[in-house]
Amino acid sequence: MTDDVLDGMDVRAARPPATSDAAQPGRVSVVLYSHDTFGLGHLRRNLAIAAEMLRRPDRFAVTLLTGSPVIGMWRLPSGLRVQPLPPVVKVGVESYAPRDGAGHFGMVKGYREALILKQVMNLRPDVLLVDHAPAGMNGELLSTLSLIRREMPGTRTILGLRDILDSPDAVRSIWDGQGTHALIEEAYDDVFVYGSRALFDIAGAYGLAAGVAKRVRYCGHVVERDFDGGADSSRATERGVCWSVERAAGRPVALVTVGGGGDGRFLVQAYLEALHRGHGTGAYSVIVLGPLMDRAEKTSLIALGAGRSDIEFVDVVVGLQGCVRSADLVVSMAGYNTCAEIVANRKKAVLVPRAAPREEQRMRARLLADMGLAVCVEPSAEDLPGELGAAVDAALAAPPAPEALWRNLPIDGAVHVADQVLAVVAQADGRAM
């Protein structure tokens, strides 16, 4: 933690309104920061929030800062302004490298930091909403947070956290070592949790200071709703789904999805082996490989399923929620967005969580299983194809979970985030919202 970030200021004090050349009178100017170093989760969550805000174009002006390498192919809500950041990839716990493997990481980080700083200086937003990483990727937000505290008293800083980050011991250890508790307390005005206290109490589990805990707002899970955007450049859908309705021929559909796909080969391979052993009989399996899976891995997996009429491979689907809605069973890792969509659509699910580098997915899968809303299969199972196949068979045959169980997990998080942003801005500067 550095003194220039803390500045000894009372960050909870009321502030005068910010001014921005980009904002129009009466609209709240919001900058969303999404570091996007692995997978699609951060991008999809931020786009869902941006889309909800931009359903109220008279209330919000929104800019997204994103390091996602696939932002160019994604459907964007009308009116969203995007500033791409040079993509980096996580190669270990708190360790990153340029995604293209070329150049020096320090130079890429410096360029990202300068772009972020320039955008915030030019826009002077009412709100900076930071996704997941309080200091940004490898500390790239520290200079911007310091600038806001020194020179932009009208900008409200909000940290947005998904429902589960990692195990409590791991988060406390990392945050204590990096001074993150102090950073959150002094550099952020509010903390939004994109989840439910009924599933996981972040404030208690991660040891947030009493003053910070009072500023935590549980918004519910953020689920992307359909929005007006560009054409789906990856694949034309039929009747709102990503598979051939004719080939499925009325059979129950098992949708297998591994998010971005960067580390999803193990699940797809185990699922295909389970099918070869005779599991999943009678179902039509739709396997979405994802935009970040290596091309050679995709080729080898498709070869494993060659010649079967009950399997359909899909390369990329932009906006998977329609497919989840229409499936009978979802087989997935336990990423935030897929689990939120499973909850939103009340779907049977078999979850095989990512084993490393974080415990996040395993914790989420187990908690949902404990609530009776999913089946969790451990990735370290001695016979993963056998256990996965048995879980798929049981889930296909089981009745749906009672509606009362689903109600414990609200899924209107994007709406609540937009509402809460308006509320905190109004509270800070007395503006009528």
N, C-alpha and C positions, 0 to 999 in steps of 0.2 A: 504494500500500500504506500503510495507516495503522497507527500504533503500537498503537491499541486492539485491532486484530485480531491483531497478533503477540504482544504481551504478554510476549515473551521467555521463553516456556515451552517445556519439553521435551515435545512432544506425543506422543512415543513412550513416555513413562513409563507403567508399569502404573497402573491406576486402580481405585478401589473401585466396586462395582456401583451403577448408578443406581437411583433409586426413582421409581415412577410410579403415580399413582392409577389410570391406565388399564390398566396391565399386571397380569397375574396372576402369582403365584409360579411360577417355572420357565419362564416365557415371555420371549422376547426381544422388547422393544418397539422397533419400527422405524418411523421416519418417512421416507417417500420424498418427495423434492422434485423436481417436474417443471415447468419454467417454461413450456413449451408456447406459444411465441410464433409458430410457423408449422407447419402440417402436423399429421400425426398420429403421427409417429415416436416422440417422447418419451413421449406418453401410452401408446401400444401397448407400448413396451418396459417401462415401469414397471408396467403392468397385468400383463404376462407374469411379471415378477419377483414382484409381489404375489401373483398366483395360485399360483405355485410355493410361496411361503412359507406361504400359507394352506391348502395341502394338508397342512400340518403344524400344525393349529390348537393343538395342545398345546405347540408350540415357539415360535410367533410371534404377536404382535399387531401389525397393520400399519395405518398411517395414510398416506394419499396426499394431498399438497398439490399441486394442479394448476391451471394457468391455461388449460386447454383449454376452448374454447367449446362442445365437443360432449360433455363428460363426462356430461351428463344423458341422452344417448341411448345411451351405451355399456353393454355388458354388463359387470357388475362381479363379481369373485369374491366368493363368500359370506364374510362376516366382515370385508370391507374397510371401513375408515372413511375418508371422503373430506372434505377441506376444499377447496372451490373457491376459487380466487383470481380477482379481476377480470381478464378476458381483455385482453391487449394483442397487438399484431401487429408483427412486424418489418417495417420500411419501408426498411431499408438495413443495411449492416454496422454492428453495434453501435448501431443506431438503432431506436426503438420508438415506438408511439403507441397510445392506447386503441382497442380493436377497433371499438367502436361509433362512433368518430369524435367523440364528445362528451366534454366535460370536459377537464381539464388533465392531461397525462401525469404531472407531478410528484405530483399528488394521488392518482392511481391507483397509482403506484408506492409512495407512502407507505402507502396502505391495504393493499396486498399485503404490504409489509414488516412492518407491524404484525400482520397475521393470522399470518404465519409465526412471528414472535417469540412471539406469544401461544400458539400451538399447541405450540411447543417448550417454553416455560416450563411450560405445564400438564401436558404428557405426560412431560417429563423422560425422553426415550427412551434406550434402550441404544445405539441407532445412528441417526445421521442419514445417509442415503444420498442424495447429491446427484447428479442426472443432468446431465451435459454441461457445465454452466456453473459453474466453481469459485466465482465471486462471486455467482452468481444473475443473474437478468435485471437488467442495468443496476446491479449491485452490491447488489441487495436482500437478499442473504444475509449481508452483512458484519456487520451488528449481531447477527445470530443466531450466527454463528461466534464473534464476540467474546464474547458471553454464555456460550456453551458453554465456551470456554477459561477464563473467569474463574470461573464459578459451577457448572458441571456437569462435574466431572472424571470422572464415570462414563459420559459419553456419548461413544461412538466415532464419529468423523467419517470418512466414506468418500466419495471422489469416484468416480463411475461414468462412464466415457467409452466412446462407441461406437467401432467399429473404426478409423474415419478421421474426423478433424474438419475438416481443410482441408489445403492444401499446407503442407509444413514451413516454407517461408519466411513464409507468411502467419501461421501460428500463432505462430512464434517472434517475429515482429514485434509482433503484438498482445499476446502474453503479456509480452514485455519492456516494452512501453509501459505496460501496466496493472499491472505488478508481480505477475503471476499465478504466475510460478515461485516467488516468495517466499511467496505465499499458500498454494499447494499444499504447499510444504515445511513450513510452520509451522502451518497451520490444519487439515490433513488427516492422519489417521493412516495411511490406506491408499488406494490407487488401484486400482480394478477396471477392467479393459478388457473390454468386451463384444465380443470378437473373438479373433483368433488371430494370434500373432506370425508365423506362416507367411504370412499375407496382408499384414500391415503392423506394423512394430515402432514403436509409439508412443513408447516411452521414448527410443529412439535418434533417431527422426525429429524429435521436438519438443524435444530437448535437455533432458530432465528431469535434475535434479541427481542425482549418484550416490546420495545418501541416499534420494531419492524413488524412483529406479529400483529400488532394492532392495525397495521396498514395493509395486511394481506386480505385480498378479496377473492373468494372462490367463485369462478365465473361459470363453471360447468364445462364439459368437453366441447371442443371446437370441431364442428363437422361442416365440411364444405357443402353448401347448397348449390343447386344448378344456377349458373349465372350466364349472362350474355357475354360471350367472348369470341375469339377468333375460331376459325374452323379447326376441327380436330385433325391435326396433320399426321397422326400416327395410324389411324385405322377407322374406316367408316363403321358405325355401329348399326345393328339391325334391331329395330323396335326397342331402342334404349339399352341394349346389351352389347357385349363385345364378342359374342360367339354366334355361330351359325344356328339359328333357330331350327332350320330344317334338319341339320345333322343331329342336334340334340333330341329331336323327335319325341318330345314330351317326357323324356327321362329327367329325374332329379339332377340338378346341376351342382357339382362340387367346384367351386371357384378357388383355385390355388394361386395365391399372390405373395410375392416376396418383396414388396415395396419397390425401391429403386433397383434391387437385384444385385447390388455390389457384393453382397455376402450371402446370397440366397440359394446358391447351387446345392448345398447340402440338403435343404428341405425338398427341393424339386426332385433331386436324385432319389432320396428316400421314398418320396411319394410314388414315383414311377416304379421303383422296386416293389413297393407294396401292391401296386396294381398287377404287376407281373406274377405276384404270389396268389392272386385271386381275390384280393380285397377290393372294395368299392364296386362290387358287381351290381350292375343295373344302373349305375350313375354315369353321367357324362362329365368328364373332367376337363375343365378349361384352365389352362396353366398360363399365367401372365408372367413373363420373364423379367420385364422391367428395362428401363433405358440405360441403367448403369451396369448391367451384367456384361461381362466380357463376351465378345462375339464368338470366340472359340468355345467358351462354356455353353453358350446358347446352342451352337451347332451340335455339340456332343449330347446335350440333353434331348434335343429334338430327335436325334438318331435313336436314343433309347426308347422313344415312344413311337417310332416309325411302324406303319402297317396296322395300327389299331384304330378302329372306327369310333372308339369311345373317348378319344383324347383329342383336344384341339389346343395348339400352342398359339399364343398371342404375344407379339413382340412388346409393344408398348400401348398402354391406354392412358390417355390424358383425361382425367376425371373418372375415377373408378367407381364412384358412389352408385351410379346407375346399375353397374354390374353386380355390386354387393346387394343392392336392393332386390335384384331379380334372381339371385342364386338361392339354392336350398341349403347349402353348407359352405362355409368359408374355412379354408385351410391356409394358415398363414403363420409367419413369425408374429411376435406380439408388439409390433410398432404402434406408436400412439395413434396415428391417423386411421389405420386399418381397424384397430380395436374400437375407436370412437365410432366408426361407420358400422361395425358389427352391433354395437349397443344401439345406435340410432335406428337401425333397421331390424332389430330384434332377431338376429340371425344365429342359427346354430354355428358353433365354431370349434375347430381343433387348432390349438396354438402350440407351435414349437418355437420357443423363444431363442433369440440370439444368445450365445453363451458368453461372449466377450466383445468389447473390453469392459462393458458395464453390466450391472445386475438389473438394470431398468426393465428389460423385456421379461426376464424371468419373474421378477416381482409382480409385474402387471398381469402376466399369464396366471400366476398362482392365485393372486387376489380375485381375479375374475372367476377362476375355477372354484375357489372357496365360496363365492357368492352364488354358485350354481349357474353361471352364465356362459361357461366355456369348459372345454376339456384341455388340460395342459399335459403335453408330452415332453419330457426332458430331452434336450438335444444330445445328452451324454448317454442315453439309453443304450444298453449293450446290443440290442437288436432294434435299432431305430425304425427300419421299415416295418418290422412286425408289430411293434407297439403303435406306430402311426396308423397302419392299416386297420388294426383292431379298433382304434379310437374312431376312425372314419366310419367303419361299419356300425359301431354303436351309436354314433351321432346321427347317421342317416336314419336309423331305426327309431330313435328316441322322439318323444313328443316335444313340442316347443317349451321353453322355460316359461313359467307363469309370468304374466304381465307385471304383477306386483314386484317381482325381483328387479326388473328393468328400471322401474321408477326411482330406484335409489340413485341412479346415475343420470343427472340432467345432461342433455346434449344440445342445449341452445347457447353454448358458450360464446359464439361469435356475436350474437345479438347482445348478450350481457357485456361483452368487452366494449362494443360500440357505445352502449348506454353508460357504462362506467367511465369511459373516456370523456363523454359529454359531462358527466356528473363531476368528475374531479377538476375539469377545466372551469366549470361554472363555480365550484366551491373555491377555487384558488383565486379567481379574479372577479367574481361577482357578475359574470356575464350571464345573461338570460339564455338558457338552452331549451 
